[in-house]
Structures are given as structure tokens and as C-alpha cells.
């Protein structure tokens, strides 16, 4: 059974109230706490089924809607926009603020983190900037970008932002960021077939008013800065080398270049000296592996089993 509560806390931007959710197991001692970082153009409530399943094993789950996402969008605010300045770090700092709240609530339980998609890149930055704060990390739906792609993407984003402003959306930037993903699954039924082979999941995503808004130029630019930061070996070496890391993805996920980018990330972690890295690719699955109804229970069990085995050590 689950005790679900919602809460708010002040963002590190000093002005935005962020919406969070906490799933606590009822009648069972909390064995561990997993903090989830969601992806771009979605929100934390989409992880309800996964969180409830982990609660059954005594794992409490928490997360919040990032700046400009879900219920963390102030009235009149711009969807899928972090704000002006170096706001990638603002969002990472927000993750740490919630981490501190969870540490106060569960002083005796090991705290872990999981990031999906954009949340995986935020999590990777978090592990570099806040080493030693979590006992284990799950990196889901991540990837690795060629240097030329990052440089070119930043040049386009800077040019568009100079004309339209960084809070604007741009067909050119949207195409650059996500346009190639759907082409792998042509002929396409929708614009987001790449999310899932499960058509009902794709339809649920499209029907959700808190999902699917186009990323702003500013967010796209900040994400590229974050990815470039994550891929520098000097930064990777700053992580806690004893912290176990699980990489999970579908082997047809275009964000991870159908497994290639996930393996590159795994290899980079190993090269940086991370001692306990595990990689699992699920055949035939696309981006949102937790929402593939035929496989969700299996994948949840795999994550849960890995997590508890590492914490028992």
C-alpha cells in the first residue's frame, strides 16, 4: 500500500514554487529512498505506477516537476523553459534541495537517484557536482552526443535566441533536437512514435495536457551546455567512484542512438574510474521503457532487484 502526498518547495531560482510528490510505503519500514528526475515536456506524476511498485518492497519514492514543467509552471509562465541564465545548474541545484529534504525525513535510509531522458542528463550533472550524496544511481534513456553536434546545435540555438528570444519556440530547433527520432519508425502514426512501441502509451502522452509542449530555445541551449559538461572526462572523474550505477534503455531508443550512445556513456563512466557499472538494454523497446505495458513489471523488478542488491552490500 502507498501513502501519496504532494508538496511544494522554493526553487533555487529564489522565486518559483516547485511541485513535488512523495510515495511512501504503508505498514512497511522504509529500506531506501529513490529520488526521480523526469524528462523534458513531462512531469513527475507519470511515475505513479513505478513508484507504487517500489513501495511494495519498502522503497519510498519522491520527485518534483522541474522548472517550467508540470505543476511547477507559474501562472503566465513559459512551458518547458528553465529561465534566463545558467539555469541548467539551477535545475540541478533544485534536485539537491529536494535531496536535502529527503535526507531530513529519512535520516537512516540510503538515498538513491534515478533520471530518465533529460532527467538522466540532469542526474549525470548532479553526480558530478554533488558526489557522495547518493548511494546508487539509475540512468535511464540517456545518450552521448558527438562534439560537432553539440557545437552546431549551440550555434543554431544562439542564432535563433538572438532574433526570437530564448523563451521562444522554434520549428528549426525542435527539428534539430527531436526531428530525427521519429524517422526511425516510419511510416509514422504520430509525431512521437519514438517514445514507445505501445500505442496506448503514445496516445496517453499526447492526451496529457502537461506533456508534449515544444522545448524552448533557451532550454535546448541549456541542455546542450549540460551535455557538454557531462561528457568532459575531467568532470566525470569528480564522481564518487564507489557509487554503483545502472544504465537501462531500450535498444531502439533514438535518444541513446539505439544503444550506441548508452554504451558510450557506460564506457566513459568506466574510463573515469567508476567501479560498479551495469548496463542493460531491452530488445525492441524505445524511449519510455517504464510505460511499455507488456514489459513494465519486468523492468521495474530489474531496477528494484539491482537497487536492493547494491544497497545490501
C-alpha positions as CSV (number, residue, x, y, z in Angstrom):
1,X,0.0,0.0,0.0
2,X,1.0,3.6,-0.7
3,X,0.6,6.8,1.1
4,X,0.8,9.6,-1.5
5,X,1.4,13.2,-0.6
6,X,2.1,16.3,-2.6
7,X,4.2,19.3,-1.5
8,X,5.9,22.4,-2.7
9,X,9.3,24.0,-2.1
10,X,11.1,27.1,-3.3
11,X,13.4,26.6,-6.4
12,X,17.0,27.8,-6.2
13,X,15.9,30.5,-8.6
14,X,14.5,32.2,-5.5
15,X,11.0,32.8,-6.9
16,X,9.4,29.7,-8.2
17,X,7.4,27.2,-6.1
18,X,8.1,23.7,-7.4
19,X,5.6,20.9,-7.1
20,X,6.7,17.6,-5.7
21,X,5.2,14.2,-4.9
22,X,6.1,11.6,-2.3
23,X,5.1,7.9,-2.4
24,X,5.7,6.2,1.0
25,X,5.1,2.6,1.7
26,X,2.4,2.0,4.3
27,X,2.9,-0.5,7.1
28,X,6.5,-1.4,5.9
29,X,9.8,0.0,7.1
30,X,11.5,2.3,4.6
31,X,14.5,0.4,3.3
32,X,15.7,3.0,0.8
33,X,14.5,6.2,-0.9
34,X,14.6,6.8,-4.7
35,X,14.5,10.4,-6.0
36,X,13.3,10.6,-9.6
37,X,14.2,13.2,-12.2
38,X,11.7,13.3,-15.0
39,X,12.3,14.0,-18.7
40,X,11.6,17.0,-20.9
41,X,8.0,18.0,-21.6
42,X,6.6,15.6,-19.0
43,X,6.0,15.6,-15.2
44,X,6.6,13.5,-12.1
45,X,3.1,12.1,-11.7
46,X,3.7,9.9,-14.8
47,X,5.9,7.7,-12.5
48,X,3.0,6.8,-10.2
49,X,2.8,3.1,-11.2
50,X,6.5,2.6,-10.9
51,X,6.6,4.3,-7.5
52,X,3.8,2.3,-6.1
53,X,5.5,-0.9,-7.2
54,X,8.7,0.1,-5.4
55,X,6.7,0.9,-2.3
56,X,5.7,-2.7,-2.1
57,X,9.4,-3.5,-1.5
58,X,9.8,-0.8,1.1
59,X,11.3,1.8,-1.2
60,X,10.0,5.3,-0.8
61,X,9.9,7.4,-4.0
62,X,9.9,11.2,-4.4
63,X,10.4,13.7,-7.2
64,X,9.3,17.1,-8.4
65,X,8.3,18.8,-11.6
66,X,11.3,20.7,-12.9
67,X,11.1,24.4,-13.6
68,X,8.7,25.1,-16.4
69,X,7.2,21.6,-16.3
70,X,4.0,20.1,-14.9
71,X,2.7,22.0,-11.9
72,X,6.0,23.9,-11.5
73,X,4.9,26.3,-14.1
74,X,3.8,29.7,-12.6
75,X,0.7,31.4,-14.0
76,X,1.7,33.2,-17.1
77,X,5.0,31.3,-17.3
78,X,6.6,29.7,-20.4
79,X,6.2,25.9,-20.7
80,X,9.4,23.9,-21.0
81,X,11.6,26.8,-20.1
82,X,14.1,27.0,-17.2
83,X,14.5,30.7,-17.2
84,X,17.4,33.1,-18.0
85,X,21.0,32.5,-17.2
86,X,22.8,29.3,-16.4
87,X,19.6,27.6,-15.5
88,X,20.8,24.0,-16.1
89,X,22.7,24.4,-12.8
90,X,19.6,25.9,-11.2
91,X,17.6,22.8,-12.0
92,X,20.4,20.6,-10.7
93,X,20.5,22.6,-7.5
94,X,16.8,22.1,-7.2
95,X,17.4,18.3,-7.2
96,X,19.9,18.8,-4.4
97,X,17.3,20.9,-2.4
98,X,14.9,18.0,-2.6
99,X,17.6,15.6,-1.7
100,X,18.3,17.5,1.5
101,X,14.6,17.5,2.4
102,X,14.5,13.7,1.9
103,X,17.6,13.3,4.0
104,X,16.0,15.1,6.9
105,X,12.8,13.0,6.6
106,X,14.7,9.7,6.3
107,X,18.0,10.1,8.2
108,X,18.6,6.4,8.5
109,X,17.7,5.3,4.9
110,X,20.1,5.2,2.0
111,X,19.1,7.8,-0.6
112,X,19.4,7.0,-4.3
113,X,18.6,8.8,-7.6
114,X,17.1,7.9,-11.0
115,X,16.9,10.1,-14.0
116,X,15.1,9.5,-17.3
117,X,15.8,11.2,-20.6
118,X,16.5,14.9,-19.9
119,X,16.4,13.8,-16.3
120,X,19.2,11.4,-17.0
121,X,21.4,14.2,-18.2
122,X,20.5,16.3,-15.1
123,X,21.3,13.4,-12.9
124,X,24.7,12.9,-14.6
125,X,25.4,16.6,-13.8
126,X,24.2,16.1,-10.3
127,X,26.5,13.1,-9.7
128,X,29.5,15.3,-10.8
129,X,28.5,18.4,-8.8
130,X,27.3,16.6,-5.7
131,X,29.4,13.5,-5.4
132,X,28.9,11.3,-2.3
133,X,25.3,12.4,-1.6
134,X,23.6,9.3,-3.0
135,X,24.3,5.6,-2.5
136,X,23.3,4.4,-6.0
137,X,22.1,5.9,-9.4
138,X,19.9,4.6,-12.2
139,X,20.5,6.3,-15.5
140,X,17.6,5.6,-17.9
141,X,17.1,6.6,-21.5
142,X,20.4,8.5,-21.8
143,X,22.8,9.1,-24.6
144,X,26.1,10.6,-25.8
145,X,26.4,13.5,-28.3
146,X,29.2,14.0,-30.8
147,X,31.2,17.2,-30.2
148,X,30.3,18.6,-33.6
149,X,26.6,18.1,-32.9
150,X,26.8,20.0,-29.6
151,X,28.8,22.8,-31.3
152,X,26.4,23.0,-34.2
153,X,23.3,22.9,-32.0
154,X,24.6,25.7,-29.8
155,X,25.3,27.8,-32.9
156,X,21.8,27.4,-34.1
157,X,20.2,28.0,-30.7
158,X,22.3,31.1,-30.1
159,X,21.3,32.5,-33.5
160,X,17.6,31.8,-33.0
161,X,17.7,33.2,-29.5
162,X,19.3,36.4,-30.7
163,X,16.4,37.0,-33.0
164,X,13.4,35.5,-31.3
165,X,14.5,35.4,-27.6
166,X,15.4,32.3,-25.6
167,X,11.8,31.8,-24.3
168,X,10.6,31.3,-27.8
169,X,10.0,28.0,-29.5
170,X,11.4,27.3,-33.0
171,X,10.5,24.7,-35.6
172,X,14.1,24.7,-36.6
173,X,15.3,24.0,-33.0
174,X,12.6,21.4,-32.4
175,X,13.5,19.6,-35.7
176,X,17.2,19.8,-34.7
177,X,16.5,18.4,-31.2
178,X,13.9,15.7,-31.9
179,X,13.2,15.6,-35.6
180,X,15.4,12.6,-36.4
181,X,13.9,10.4,-33.7
182,X,10.6,9.6,-35.4
183,X,12.2,8.8,-38.7
184,X,13.5,5.5,-37.4
185,X,9.8,4.3,-37.1
186,X,8.4,5.5,-40.4
187,X,5.7,5.3,-41.6
188,X,4.6,7.3,-38.5
189,X,1.2,7.3,-36.8
190,X,2.0,10.3,-34.6
191,X,4.8,12.8,-34.1
192,X,6.0,10.9,-31.0
193,X,6.0,7.2,-32.1
194,X,9.7,7.1,-30.9
195,X,8.5,7.3,-27.3
196,X,7.0,3.8,-27.2
197,X,6.0,0.8,-29.3
198,X,2.9,0.7,-27.1
199,X,0.4,2.9,-29.0
200,X,-1.8,3.4,-25.9
201,X,1.2,4.9,-24.1
202,X,1.8,7.3,-27.0
203,X,-1.9,8.2,-27.1
204,X,-1.9,8.8,-23.3
205,X,1.2,11.1,-23.6
206,X,-0.5,13.1,-26.4
207,X,-3.7,13.4,-24.4
208,X,-1.9,14.6,-21.3
209,X,-2.2,18.5,-21.1
210,X,1.1,18.5,-19.0
211,X,3.0,16.7,-21.7
212,X,4.3,17.4,-25.2
213,X,4.9,21.1,-25.3
214,X,7.8,22.2,-27.6
215,X,11.0,22.9,-25.8
216,X,12.1,26.5,-25.8
217,X,15.2,27.7,-27.5
218,X,16.6,28.5,-24.0
219,X,16.0,25.1,-22.6
220,X,17.5,23.4,-25.6
221,X,20.6,25.6,-25.3
222,X,20.9,24.9,-21.6
223,X,20.6,21.1,-22.2
224,X,23.4,21.2,-24.7
225,X,25.6,23.1,-22.2
226,X,24.7,20.4,-19.6
227,X,25.5,17.5,-22.0
228,X,28.9,19.1,-22.9
229,X,29.6,19.5,-19.2
230,X,28.7,15.8,-18.6
231,X,30.9,14.5,-21.4
232,X,34.2,16.0,-20.2
233,X,36.4,13.4,-18.7
234,X,37.8,15.8,-16.1
235,X,34.2,16.3,-14.8
236,X,33.4,12.6,-14.9
237,X,36.4,11.9,-12.7
238,X,34.8,14.0,-9.9
239,X,32.0,11.5,-9.3
240,X,32.0,9.2,-6.3
241,X,33.8,6.2,-7.8
242,X,32.4,3.7,-5.3
243,X,28.8,4.6,-6.1
244,X,27.1,1.9,-8.2
245,X,25.4,3.0,-11.4
246,X,22.8,1.1,-13.5
247,X,22.3,2.1,-17.1
248,X,18.9,1.0,-18.6
249,X,17.4,1.7,-22.0
250,X,15.6,0.3,-25.0
251,X,17.9,-0.8,-27.8
252,X,15.6,1.0,-30.2
253,X,15.7,4.3,-28.2
254,X,16.9,7.1,-30.6
255,X,18.0,9.3,-27.6
256,X,20.6,6.7,-27.0
257,X,21.4,6.1,-30.7
258,X,19.7,2.7,-30.4
259,X,22.1,1.6,-27.6
260,X,25.3,3.0,-29.0
261,X,25.1,6.3,-27.0
262,X,24.2,4.4,-23.8
263,X,27.3,2.1,-24.3
264,X,29.5,5.2,-24.9
265,X,28.2,6.7,-21.6
266,X,28.8,3.4,-19.8
267,X,32.3,3.2,-21.2
268,X,33.1,6.8,-20.2
269,X,32.0,6.1,-16.6
270,X,34.2,3.1,-16.5
271,X,37.1,5.1,-18.0
272,X,36.6,7.7,-15.3
273,X,37.2,5.1,-12.7
274,X,33.6,4.2,-11.7
275,X,34.0,0.7,-10.1
276,X,30.5,-0.7,-10.3
277,X,28.6,0.0,-13.6
278,X,25.9,-2.2,-15.0
279,X,24.4,-1.9,-18.5
280,X,21.1,-3.4,-19.6
281,X,19.5,-2.8,-23.0
282,X,15.9,-4.1,-23.6
283,X,15.5,-5.6,-27.1
284,X,12.9,-3.8,-29.3
285,X,12.0,-1.2,-26.8
286,X,12.0,2.5,-27.5
287,X,12.4,5.5,-25.1
288,X,9.8,5.2,-22.4
289,X,10.6,1.7,-21.2
290,X,8.7,2.1,-17.9
291,X,5.5,2.7,-19.8
292,X,5.7,-0.3,-22.1
293,X,2.8,-2.1,-20.5
294,X,4.0,-5.6,-21.6
295,X,7.4,-5.1,-20.1
296,X,7.0,-2.5,-17.2
297,X,6.7,-5.1,-14.5
298,X,9.9,-6.9,-15.6
299,X,11.9,-3.7,-15.9
300,X,10.6,-2.4,-12.6
301,X,11.7,-5.7,-11.0
302,X,15.1,-5.5,-12.6
303,X,15.7,-2.0,-11.2
304,X,14.3,-2.9,-7.8
305,X,16.5,-6.1,-7.6
306,X,19.6,-4.2,-8.7
307,X,19.0,-1.4,-6.3
308,X,18.4,-3.5,-3.2
309,X,21.4,-5.8,-4.1
310,X,23.7,-2.8,-4.2
311,X,22.4,-1.3,-1.0
312,X,22.8,-4.6,0.8
313,X,26.5,-4.5,0.0
